[in-house]
């Protein structure tokens, strides 16, 4: 049983990581072809691929993705829902706080995936994050595959300051 849980965790984390890398590449391509890059970067200097995807760059910005674990979604479904939340968080941050987005992009776009056990817990976290002034992105599923339409699947908190986000999500366990 323990080996199955460990394998499940490894596969899920690999799927989420893969989606994050693909999402980062897609966003980078979009930004290079759009005038939005100038407003986010603040200059004509383009970041190198190594800067954008480097795990060695340190910063105090992050995005936390809270998966609603009570839905018992499959690994692929979780990965897709996390990708939706990441894109939404990026879009919200670009509109509400481009300076934070720039810092997050330049410091490795750190993402952490944790779990909440129920929709009620997910909604309580949503309320707390909003009250704290954080960027909040809540994904509701269309209901075409595994779960009912309108199910709240993933909450994105951030990008934002790690210390503030941890006050909201720091007690949650990694997925």
C-alpha positions in Angstrom: 0.0 0.0 0.0 2.8 2.4 0.9 4.6 1.7 -2.3 1.4 2.5 -4.3 1.1 5.8 -2.4 4.7 6.8 -3.1 4.4 5.8 -6.8 1.2 7.8 -7.0 2.9 10.9 -5.4 5.9 10.6 -7.7 3.8 10.3 -10.9 1.5 13.1 -9.8 4.4 15.5 -9.0 6.0 14.6 -12.3 2.8 15.4 -14.2 2.4 18.7 -12.4 6.1 19.6 -13.1 5.7 18.7 -16.7 2.6 20.9 -17.1 4.5 23.8 -15.4 7.4 23.5 -17.8 5.1 23.4 -20.8 3.0 26.2 -19.5 6.2 28.3 -18.9 7.3 27.7 -22.4 3.9 28.6 -23.9 3.7 31.8 -21.8 7.2 32.8 -22.8 6.4 32.3 -26.4 3.3 34.3 -26.1 5.1 37.1 -24.3 7.8 37.3 -26.9 5.2 37.7 -29.7 3.1 40.2 -27.8 3.6 43.8 -26.8 2.8 42.8 -23.2 6.5 41.7 -22.8 7.6 45.4 -22.9 5.2 46.4 -20.2 6.1 43.5 -17.9 9.9 43.7 -18.5 10.0 47.5 -18.4 12.7 47.5 -21.1 13.6 45.8 -24.4 16.0 43.4 -22.7 14.8 39.9 -23.1 15.4 37.2 -20.4 17.3 34.2 -21.5 15.7 30.8 -21.3 18.1 29.8 -18.5 16.9 32.8 -16.4 13.3 32.0 -16.9 13.5 28.3 -16.0 16.3 28.3 -13.5 15.6 26.5 -10.2 18.8 28.0 -8.8 17.5 31.6 -8.8 16.3 32.5 -5.4 13.5 34.9 -4.6 10.7 35.4 -2.1 7.9 35.1 -4.7 5.8 32.0 -5.3 2.5 30.6 -6.5 0.7 28.0 -4.4 -1.7 25.7 -6.1 -4.2 24.1 -3.7 -5.8 20.9 -5.1 -9.2 19.9 -3.8 -8.3 16.3 -2.8 -11.8 15.3 -1.9 -12.7 15.0 -5.6 -10.3 12.1 -6.1 -9.2 13.3 -9.5 -6.8 11.3 -11.6 -3.2 12.4 -12.1 -3.8 13.9 -15.5 -6.9 15.7 -14.3 -5.0 17.2 -11.5 -2.2 18.3 -13.8 -4.6 19.9 -16.2 -6.5 21.8 -13.4 -3.2 23.0 -12.0 -2.2 24.3 -15.4 -5.6 26.1 -15.7 -4.9 27.7 -12.3 -1.4 28.7 -13.3 -2.5 30.4 -16.4 -5.3 32.2 -14.5 -2.9 33.4 -11.8 -0.5 34.7 -14.5 -3.3 36.6 -16.2 -4.6 38.1 -12.9 -1.1 39.1 -11.8 -0.3 40.7 -15.2 -3.4 42.9 -14.7 -3.3 43.6 -11.0 0.4 43.7 -10.1 2.9 43.6 -13.1 5.8 44.4 -10.7 5.1 41.2 -8.7 4.7 39.2 -11.9 8.1 40.5 -13.2 9.8 39.5 -9.9 8.2 36.1 -10.0 9.2 35.5 -13.6 12.8 36.6 -12.9 13.2 34.4 -9.8 12.3 31.0 -11.2 8.4 31.1 -11.2 8.3 28.9 -8.1 5.2 26.9 -7.7 4.1 24.6 -4.8 1.3 22.1 -5.0 -0.6 21.3 -1.8 -3.9 19.7 -1.0 -7.1 20.7 0.8 -9.5 17.8 1.8 -12.8 19.5 0.9 -14.5 22.2 -1.1 -15.4 23.9 2.1 -11.7 24.1 3.1 -10.8 25.4 -0.4 -13.4 28.1 -0.1 -12.2 29.1 3.4 -8.7 29.5 2.0 -10.1 31.5 -0.9 -11.7 34.0 1.5 -8.6 34.3 3.7 -6.4 34.9 0.6 -8.7 37.6 -0.7 -8.9 39.3 2.6 -5.0 39.3 2.8 -5.0 41.1 -0.6 -3.4 38.2 -2.5 -4.1 37.2 -6.1 -6.7 34.4 -6.1 -7.5 32.1 -9.0 -10.2 29.5 -8.5 -10.7 26.9 -11.1 -14.2 25.5 -11.7 -14.4 22.4 -13.8 -16.6 22.2 -17.0 -17.7 18.6 -16.1 -16.7 17.0 -19.4 -14.7 14.1 -17.9 -14.3 12.8 -14.4 -16.1 15.2 -12.1 -19.4 17.2 -12.0 -19.7 20.5 -13.8 -18.9 23.5 -11.5 -16.7 21.5 -9.1 -14.1 23.7 -7.6 -10.8 21.9 -8.3 -7.8 24.1 -7.7 -7.1 27.4 -6.0 -4.1 29.4 -7.1 -2.8 31.8 -4.4 -0.3 34.2 -5.8 2.1 34.9 -7.3 3.1 36.9 -4.3 5.3 37.2 -1.3 6.2 33.9 0.1 5.8 35.0 3.7 2.2 36.3 3.1 1.1 33.3 1.1 2.5 30.9 3.8 0.3 32.6 6.4 -2.7 31.3 4.3 -1.4 28.0 2.9 1.7 27.1 5.0 -0.2 24.5 7.1 -1.3 22.4 4.1 0.4 19.2 3.1 2.2 18.7 -0.2 0.2 16.8 -2.8 
